[in-house]
């Protein structure tokens, strides 16, 4: 993904092709615009209305409109403020962050947030704030899952709408925290492996086996068993042989930047779906988007990153040993 400031023409207009892209992006969020009241008819958002809205944003001191593209396609837009109009507020703000509604649950939103935060961090800023309109429960869940904490409840300055103000401190570059973890490669009778699709603020979307960090008194096998039960609801599996150990970096929502050291075990089980009343909460806390079973051939051609990256080869080698 590439984040760039919106470049205007010499007449201070948005270039026509870019305005067309932005209008389509705005139009994909009819429910949000119905809630916000920013456009007269959320079902008929027009280019001139989008141009006016962005011109109003850019008229504020220290404002930027940032476009994010993936493989050349406009996938999102962010509006930032170097400083809030309230002189007592020391932090920069994210005034708007919008990802094409047709591309949801693909990790674009969290990666866009990470890029915006990196810009603030590079400018020496230590925290960032934003406001979520009351009633926008999906947005509130999104931001709190990324580590933003509720700071205040008040009305916005422009339209007097009730909002929840959130804030997140921006961690400076510092040594990563070592973290012990374990996972389980659950294989069905045909050799397919069960993977979860995660979204992480540092590394983006990826597929990995059920698992996670170990508790203080756990050994890797015990932790792997607990994690697979929490993330799948399956209580009849036992971690078998060790597939591999590996280490990698990512940002954990509650710990921060970590260097994770993982043990990965293999277990055999039937092909089935995760189950249990607590799955939704566990998946939301861990940034899990969805799940699926992968054949060996599908793993070899996976369009998104796998953890560990050589998973297909590891399982192929493991299968050969077992055969």
C-alpha positions in Angstrom: 0.0 0.0 0.0 1.2 3.5 -0.8 0.0 6.6 1.0 0.3 10.0 -0.7 -1.1 13.5 -0.1 -3.8 14.6 -2.5 -2.2 16.6 -5.3 -4.4 19.5 -6.6 -4.3 21.1 -10.0 -2.8 24.6 -10.4 -6.3 25.9 -10.0 -6.5 24.1 -6.7 -9.0 21.6 -8.0 -9.0 17.8 -7.6 -7.9 16.2 -10.9 -10.9 14.7 -12.7 -9.9 11.0 -12.6 -9.0 11.2 -8.9 -12.3 12.9 -8.1 -14.2 10.1 -9.9 -12.4 7.6 -7.8 -13.1 9.5 -4.6 -16.8 9.9 -5.4 -17.1 6.1 -5.9 -15.3 5.5 -2.6 -17.6 8.0 -0.8 -20.7 6.5 -2.4 -19.9 3.1 -1.1 -20.6 4.2 2.4 -24.3 5.2 2.2 -25.1 4.0 5.8 -22.3 6.2 7.3 -23.4 9.3 5.3 -27.0 8.7 6.4 -25.8 8.8 10.0 -23.5 11.8 9.5 -25.7 13.9 7.4 -22.8 15.2 5.5 -24.5 14.8 2.1 -28.1 15.8 1.2 -28.9 12.4 -0.4 -26.6 9.5 0.6 -28.0 7.5 -2.3 -26.9 10.1 -4.8 -23.4 11.5 -3.9 -22.0 13.6 -6.7 -18.5 14.6 -7.6 -19.1 18.3 -6.9 -20.3 17.5 -3.4 -17.2 15.4 -2.7 -15.0 18.2 -4.0 -16.7 20.7 -1.8 -16.4 18.5 1.3 -12.7 17.9 0.7 -12.1 21.6 0.0 -13.7 22.4 3.3 -11.4 19.9 5.0 -8.3 21.4 3.4 -9.3 24.9 4.4 -8.4 24.0 8.0 -4.9 24.9 9.1 -2.6 21.9 9.1 -5.1 19.6 7.3 -4.0 16.9 4.8 -6.0 14.6 2.6 -4.1 11.4 2.1 -4.9 8.8 -0.6 -4.0 5.1 -0.2 -3.5 2.9 -3.2 -3.0 -0.8 -3.5 -1.7 -2.1 -6.8 -2.7 1.3 -8.3 -6.3 1.2 -7.1 -7.6 3.8 -4.7 -8.7 1.8 -1.7 -9.0 4.5 1.0 -8.7 8.1 2.1 -7.7 9.7 5.3 -8.1 13.3 6.4 -5.7 14.4 9.2 -5.2 17.6 11.3 -1.9 18.6 12.7 -3.7 20.2 15.6 -7.3 20.4 16.7 -9.0 23.8 16.6 -9.2 23.6 20.4 -5.9 25.2 21.6 -5.9 23.0 24.7 -5.7 19.8 22.7 -2.0 18.9 22.1 -2.5 15.9 19.7 -3.0 15.6 16.0 -6.3 14.2 14.8 -7.6 11.7 12.2 -10.7 13.6 11.0 -11.8 10.9 8.5 -10.6 7.5 7.6 -12.6 5.6 4.9 -11.9 2.4 3.0 -13.9 1.3 0.0 -16.8 -0.6 1.4 -16.4 -3.3 -1.3 -13.0 -4.1 0.2 -13.9 -4.6 3.8 -12.3 -7.4 5.9 -9.2 -7.5 3.8 -7.0 -5.5 6.2 -6.9 -2.3 4.3 -8.3 -0.3 7.2 -5.7 -1.3 9.8 -2.9 -0.9 7.3 -4.1 2.6 6.4 -4.2 3.5 10.1 -0.7 2.2 10.6 0.6 4.3 7.7 -1.1 7.4 9.1 0.3 6.8 12.5 3.8 6.4 11.0 3.5 9.9 9.5 2.6 11.3 12.8 5.4 9.4 14.5 7.9 10.6 12.0 6.8 14.2 12.7 7.6 13.6 16.4 4.0 13.3 17.6 3.4 11.1 20.5 -0.3 10.4 20.4 -3.3 10.8 18.0 -7.0 11.4 18.6 -10.2 10.9 16.6 -14.0 11.1 17.1 -16.6 8.4 16.3 -20.2 9.5 15.8 -22.6 8.0 18.4 -24.4 5.1 16.6 -21.4 4.1 14.5 -20.8 0.9 16.5 -18.7 -0.8 13.8 -16.3 2.1 13.7 -16.0 2.2 17.5 -15.2 -1.6 17.5 -12.6 -1.1 14.8 -10.8 1.7 16.6 -10.8 0.1 20.1 -9.5 -3.2 18.5 -6.5 -1.2 17.3 -5.7 0.0 20.8 -7.6 3.4 20.8 -9.0 4.2 24.2 -12.1 6.2 25.0 -11.1 9.7 26.3 -14.3 11.7 26.3 -17.9 12.0 25.1 -18.9 15.4 23.6 -20.4 17.1 20.5 -18.3 17.8 17.5 -17.4 21.5 16.7 -18.8 21.5 13.2 -22.3 20.1 13.5 -22.9 19.5 17.2 -23.3 15.8 16.7 -22.7 13.5 19.8 -19.4 11.7 19.5 -17.0 9.5 21.4 -13.4 10.8 21.4 -10.6 8.2 21.4 -6.9 8.5 21.8 -3.9 6.3 21.3 -0.3 6.9 22.3 2.2 6.3 19.5 5.0 4.0 20.7 8.4 5.2 19.7 10.9 2.9 18.1 12.1 0.7 21.0 13.5 -2.8 21.5 10.9 -5.5 20.9 9.5 -7.4 23.8 10.3 -11.2 23.6 7.1 -13.3 23.6 6.8 -17.0 23.8 3.9 -18.6 21.8 2.6 -21.8 20.4 0.3 -22.9 17.5 -1.3 -26.1 16.2 -1.4 -27.2 12.6 -4.7 -29.1 12.6 -4.8 -31.5 9.6 -8.0 -33.2 8.4 -8.0 -36.8 7.0 -7.1 -35.5 3.5 -4.1 -33.5 4.7 -5.8 -30.1 4.5 -4.8 -27.6 7.2 -7.0 -25.3 9.2 -5.9 -21.6 9.2 -7.3 -18.4 10.6 -7.1 -15.1 8.7 -5.6 -12.5 11.0 -5.2 -8.7 10.6 -2.3 -7.0 12.4 -1.6 -3.3 12.6 2.1 -3.9 11.7 2.2 -6.7 9.2 -1.4 -6.6 7.8 -3.5 -9.5 6.7 -2.0 -13.0 7.0 -3.0 -16.6 7.6 -1.8 -18.6 10.5 -2.7 -21.7 12.6 -4.7 -21.3 15.9 -2.4 -20.2 18.6 -0.9 -17.3 20.6 1.1 -16.2 23.5 1.9 -18.5 26.4 0.9 -17.7 30.0 3.7 -17.4 32.6 3.4 -20.9 33.9 2.7 -22.7 30.6 5.0 -24.9 28.5 4.5 -24.6 24.7 2.4 -27.8 24.4 0.1 -26.7 27.2 -0.3 -23.2 25.7 -0.9 -24.6 22.2 -3.8 -26.8 23.6 -5.4 -23.9 25.4 -5.1 -21.6 22.4 -6.6 -24.0 19.9 -9.6 -24.6 22.3 -10.1 -20.8 22.7 -9.9 -20.0 19.0 -11.8 -23.0 17.6 -14.0 -24.4 20.4 -12.5 -27.9 19.7 -11.9 -29.7 22.9 -10.9 -33.2 21.5 -7.5 -32.4 20.0 -4.1 -33.0 21.5 -0.9 -31.4 20.1 1.2 -34.1 18.5 4.7 -33.9 16.9 6.6 -30.7 16.7 6.4 -29.3 13.2 8.9 -26.5 13.6 10.0 -23.5 15.7 10.4 -20.0 14.3 10.6 -16.4 15.3 9.1 -13.2 13.8 8.2 -9.6 14.5 4.7 -8.0 14.8 2.8 -5.6 17.0 0.6 -7.1 19.6 -2.4 -4.9 20.6 -1.8 -5.1 24.3 2.0 -5.7 24.4 3.2 -3.5 21.6 6.1 -4.5 19.2 7.2 -8.0 20.0 9.7 -10.6 18.8 7.7 -13.8 19.0 9.2 -17.2 19.4 6.8 -20.0 18.4 6.5 -23.7 18.7 4.2 -25.2 16.1 2.7 -28.7 16.7 0.7 -31.0 14.5 -2.7 -32.5 15.4 -5.1 -34.8 13.4 -8.8 -34.1 13.5 -12.0 -34.1 11.4 -12.8 -31.4 8.9 -15.3 -29.0 10.7 -16.1 -25.4 11.5 -15.2 -23.6 14.7 -17.9 -23.7 17.3 -18.8 -22.2 20.7 -20.5 -19.1 22.3 -17.3 -17.2 22.9 -15.7 -17.4 19.5 -16.8 -14.0 18.3 -15.3 -12.2 21.3 -12.1 -14.3 21.1 -11.7 -13.6 17.4 -12.3 -9.9 17.7 -9.7 -9.6 20.5 -7.1 -11.4 18.4 -7.9 -9.6 15.1 -9.2 -12.8 13.5 -11.2 -12.1 10.3 -12.3 -15.5 9.1 -11.1 -19.1 8.7 -10.9 -21.9 6.1 -9.3 -25.3 5.4 -6.5 -25.2 2.9 -5.3 -28.1 0.7 -1.6 -28.5 0.1 -2.0 -27.2 -3.5 -3.9 -24.1 -2.3 -1.1 -23.4 0.3 1.5 -23.4 -2.5 -0.4 -20.7 -4.4 -1.7 -18.7 -1.4 -2.4 -15.1 -2.5 -1.8 -13.7 1.0 1.1 -14.2 3.4 1.3 -17.4 5.5 2.8 -17.8 9.0 5.4 -19.3 8.8 6.1 -18.4 5.2 7.3 -21.8 4.2 4.3 -23.6 5.7 3.5 -25.5 2.5 7.0 -27.0 2.4 7.0 -27.8 6.1 3.7 -29.7 5.9 4.9 -31.5 2.7 8.1 -32.6 4.5 6.1 -33.6 7.6 3.7 -35.6 5.5 6.6 -37.4 3.8 8.1 -38.3 7.2 4.8 -39.6 8.4 4.2 -41.7 5.2 
